[in-house]
Amino acid sequence: MVSAVPRCWTTVAMPDQAGRVALVTGANSGLGLESARALLARGATVVLACRTLAKAQAAREALLAGGNGGAGQAAANGSGGLDLLLLDLADLDSVVLAAEQVAERHGRLDLLLNNAGVMAPPLQRTRQGFELQFGTNHLGHFALTVLLLPLLQGRSDARVVQVTSGAQYFGRLDFEDLQGERRYDRWAAYGQSKLANVVFAQELQRRCPGLLSAAAHPGLARTNLQPASVAASGARLEGVVYRLLDPLFQSAAMGALPQLFAATDSAAEPGGHYGPSQFGGLRGWPRPVRMAPAALDPAVGARLWQVSEQLCREASPAFAAALDRLGGVLPST
Ligand SMILES: NC(=O)c1ccc[n+]([C@@H]2O[C@H](COP(=O)([O-])OP(=O)(O)OC[C@H]3O[C@@H](n4cnc5c(N)ncnc54)[C@H](OP(=O)(O)O)[C@@H]3O)[C@@H](O)[C@H]2O)c1
């Protein structure tokens, strides 16, 4: 455990981000919006990556509206900026286009915050036919990360942060049936995708020692994740449980602290994993927390990387071509 982590870390302690370019996936809602707000307030140029431009524009308006902990002021002062990026993680061709646009517009990247996610929907497939949660939460972010690596490599203090969940602890990577073709359980699939996030974070760190790769989870945070899950699945009983548990939920701003700590603080460590400190990790200020054991197994990490690359290559010729164009920049597999 890292002793240098303050007991009550908040965005007040966030280092200056002026001059840094940060991309936040799912930046229009919940933890992503709060992360974008905090990064902008500290002077970063924030790329709001959202699955429609209308949502990205609404997020920009919300962030610039003022009274946002200094975010609007920072942008008004010219010390930070906002860029809107269309990104559908459930479509690898969209991921390829998004990565190309980041390269064209910015030519560099200091922080990639892989935050977007879907939770426990009924069985659905991405554009390329992957199970929606594995495809969005893991494969989309895997593809985005490897395509953006050249923009991150060589930057001072470049960071990639995966937003995982306590669901990683009950997750299992079923390499024989990653896409839920034999059997689909929507919660097991969520756990699998969130375990994949933390396994990928560790493997990325092994392959790219020059950058800081970390993972973070928010505990229970009041966002659109649970309402969207109940609406998609029709699981009304789960809606009742969320209402009963509401006093345990913390705000989205509080839930975003672990990922912001991993993304910015000098005490965050390569390969670190951060989550809330109280109520068994459900709420509280960020601190280092244990990872699911599979994340610490290099064989599991290597296998997930190899399978993910192969799946993305086979499903999207655009991804395969983009990866080939990067040539030696990609860490060897
Ligand atoms: N809230 C919690 O208690 C909790 C607990 C554990 C882990 N997490 C994790 O925290 C992360 C953020 O979730 P949140 O709680 O902030 O939920 P949220 O408010 O629902 O935000 C999720 C974001 O992901 C975006 N997204 C979903 N599918 C996408 C796709 N195909 N392409 C691009 N973006 C997509 C959503 O876009 P739309 O608005 O277009 O849907 C939204 O911006 C997720 O990874 C989640 O697993 C949250």
The ligand as a Tripos MOL2 file, in Angstrom:
@<TRIPOS>MOLECULE
LIG
   48    52     1     0     0
SMALL
NO_CHARGES

@<TRIPOS>ATOM
      1 N1        -22.0060    4.2920  -11.0070 N.am      1 LIG1
      2 C1        -21.5400    3.2480  -10.3280 C.2       1 LIG1
      3 O1        -21.9810    2.9530   -9.2110 O.2       1 LIG1
      4 C2        -20.4500    2.4200  -10.9220 C.ar      1 LIG1
      5 C3        -19.9770    1.3390  -10.1640 C.ar      1 LIG1
      6 C4        -18.9240    0.5770  -10.6730 C.ar      1 LIG1
      7 C5        -18.3760    0.8860  -11.8960 C.ar      1 LIG1
      8 N2        -18.8620    1.9280  -12.6240 N.ar      1 LIG1
      9 C6        -18.2390    2.1920  -13.9300 C.3       1 LIG1
     10 O2        -18.1130    3.5760  -14.1140 O.3       1 LIG1
     11 C7        -18.0620    3.8670  -15.5130 C.3       1 LIG1
     12 C8        -18.8780    5.1030  -15.8020 C.3       1 LIG1
     13 O3        -20.2440    4.8020  -15.5760 O.3       1 LIG1
     14 P1        -21.2490    5.8320  -14.8720 P.3       1 LIG1
     15 O4        -21.5590    5.2610  -13.5560 O.co2     1 LIG1
     16 O5        -20.7720    7.2080  -14.9870 O.co2     1 LIG1
     17 O6        -22.5530    5.5790  -15.7830 O.3       1 LIG1
     18 P2        -23.3080    6.4970  -16.8430 P.3       1 LIG1
     19 O7        -23.7440    7.7580  -16.2150 O.co2     1 LIG1
     20 O8        -24.3580    5.6160  -17.4310 O.co2     1 LIG1
     21 O9        -22.1930    6.7980  -17.9310 O.3       1 LIG1
     22 C9        -21.7610    5.8160  -18.8200 C.3       1 LIG1
     23 C10       -21.1750    6.4980  -20.0380 C.3       1 LIG1
     24 O10       -20.7240    5.4950  -20.9610 O.3       1 LIG1
     25 C11       -21.2200    5.8410  -22.2360 C.3       1 LIG1
     26 N3        -21.3280    4.7220  -23.1560 N.ar      1 LIG1
     27 C12       -22.0700    3.6060  -23.0590 C.ar      1 LIG1
     28 N4        -21.9520    2.8570  -24.1660 N.ar      1 LIG1
     29 C13       -21.0910    3.5130  -24.9880 C.ar      1 LIG1
     30 C14       -20.5920    3.2780  -26.2840 C.ar      1 LIG1
     31 N5        -20.9630    2.2060  -26.9960 N.pl3     1 LIG1
     32 N6        -19.7300    4.1560  -26.8200 N.ar      1 LIG1
     33 C15       -19.3680    5.2640  -26.1350 C.ar      1 LIG1
     34 N7        -19.8350    5.5650  -24.9210 N.ar      1 LIG1
     35 C16       -20.6970    4.6900  -24.3600 C.ar      1 LIG1
     36 C17       -22.5850    6.4390  -21.9420 C.3       1 LIG1
     37 O11       -23.0910    7.1010  -23.0710 O.3       1 LIG1
     38 P3        -24.6750    7.3870  -23.2300 P.3       1 LIG1
     39 O12       -24.9950    8.5370  -22.3290 O.co2     1 LIG1
     40 O13       -24.8050    7.6780  -24.6760 O.co2     1 LIG1
     41 O14       -25.3830    6.1340  -22.8060 O.co2     1 LIG1
     42 C18       -22.2130    7.3520  -20.7960 C.3       1 LIG1
     43 O15       -21.6100    8.5130  -21.2570 O.3       1 LIG1
     44 C19       -18.5150    2.5910  -16.2260 C.3       1 LIG1
     45 O16       -17.3890    1.9650  -16.8060 O.3       1 LIG1
     46 C20       -19.0800    1.7330  -15.1090 C.3       1 LIG1
     47 O17       -18.9160    0.3500  -15.3630 O.3       1 LIG1
     48 C21       -19.8790    2.7050  -12.1650 C.ar      1 LIG1
@<TRIPOS>BOND
     1     1     2 1
     2     2     3 2
     3     2     4 1
     4     4     5 ar
     5     4    48 ar
     6     5     6 ar
     7     6     7 ar
     8     7     8 ar
     9     8     9 1
    10     8    48 ar
    11     9    10 1
    12     9    46 1
    13    10    11 1
    14    11    12 1
    15    11    44 1
    16    12    13 1
    17    13    14 1
    18    14    15 2
    19    14    16 1
    20    14    17 1
    21    17    18 1
    22    18    19 2
    23    18    20 1
    24    18    21 1
    25    21    22 1
    26    22    23 1
    27    23    24 1
    28    23    42 1
    29    24    25 1
    30    25    26 1
    31    25    36 1
    32    26    27 ar
    33    26    35 ar
    34    27    28 ar
    35    28    29 ar
    36    29    30 ar
    37    29    35 ar
    38    30    31 1
    39    30    32 ar
    40    32    33 ar
    41    33    34 ar
    42    34    35 ar
    43    36    37 1
    44    36    42 1
    45    37    38 1
    46    38    39 2
    47    38    40 1
    48    38    41 1
    49    42    43 1
    50    44    45 1
    51    44    46 1
    52    46    47 1
@<TRIPOS>SUBSTRUCTURE
     1 LIG1         1 GROUP 0 **** ****
